[in-house]
Amino acid sequence: MRPPAGRAGASEASALDHVARLLLLPAVKQLVATWSTVHGDRVAFAPLAPYARAETQRPRWDSGFMPEPDAVAAVVKAIAHRPSRSIHKTDLRPLLEIVDARFSKHAGGFAASPGFISTLLRLAERQGLLITSGNEPRVVITLTDAGLRLAGADTPGGSPGEGGHAPVAGVRTPVSRSDGFVDYWRAANLGPFMTVRTKVYEEIDRGLEPGPKKLKSLVREAVRTGREADPAADPKFPWSRVTQFIENLMRRRPVALSGGEPVALTWDSGSREVTDMLDDWQLRLDGELVLHLIDQRVELRMDDLPDLAGALYNGRLEADIERAFDVVHRLAEDGLIVAGGSLDWVARSAKLTDTDVVSLRATVGGGLVHERPRRPVRNRGRPRSSP
């Protein structure tokens, strides 16, 4: 994108205003946020908002889009989903979309306008419901006690809903920590389809027993077999989305082996013959769901295992909890996370390892693509019986 044409000697303020507008583009904002996280110790970031024109910095709220009280209530409710009652500004919109679909940028209109989230936060901040700290792109939003009361959440000195504020109508409050995990996945179109996902995994293994199968058919045939094996299933169940979801996981974490190498489904690779799956491949795919929670800065500790098992496998039996443990343990073994003591949060690995080479690519969907060296094939990928 080129700066707007103009006469020679255009003002510095005009040029900086153009840069500020450019930085509001979603793709650029995502890139800056990624760079600030990965290269924060080598690249200096400074806010350019002070150089932009006043109307660029402070667009007015459009009450025709949503009345201010409703918008403010939705913001505090979205942030209250987080156990810490705080959130990074860049993570706010997916949670807002859970509260009300009108907040989706894809819907266009006012929700897609530059500065929309900043304007929304200023409304809530003026009412003393939240505070912001830090500079772009690392702004952190924290609810005040007044914000927690409006959201119907527990406050340090009170109980839900006290102070004359009732829970906001029409806004879903997770009834358990497991529900909160599932909300994060659904906001990112990551299933989790916990009642059928593992059944499809097993059908993938069984489908490879007679011999090789084309990569493009691997998941689709397994989903079809699982659907036909359950004639009592709801006819409106979104089986096509199950296929899309599992293929998405397998692109994030290539686990199908063709010619001894992990391969992901692309336009060019669909006809490749899959002969086997990586060892512990089911745990590795479920690990991508855990990584998404970590990337959303969800605090995961050892005592969260029952809730994690409930979100991943729709149960809290010993076998479910043990399998959730294996998922996290597999991530640690692969060098993707650092899992310290039982009271420590699980965190992304701070450095690259021989088994995890992370490359940042400019793709249509954006995000991180994990490229890993070959791994030995030891079994069909079924979860281990013990950690």
Beta strands, then each sheet from edge to edge (+ up, - down):
strand 1: 86-88
strand 2: 130-133
strand 3: 140-143
strand 4: 213-214
strand 5: 256-258
strand 6: 261-263
strand 7: 273-274
strand 8: 276-277
strand 9: 337-338
strand 10: 347-348
strand 11: 357-360
strand 12: 368-371
sheet 1: 1+ 3- 2+
sheet 2: 4+ 7-
sheet 3: 6+ 5- 8+
sheet 4: 9+ 10-
sheet 5: 11+ 12-
end
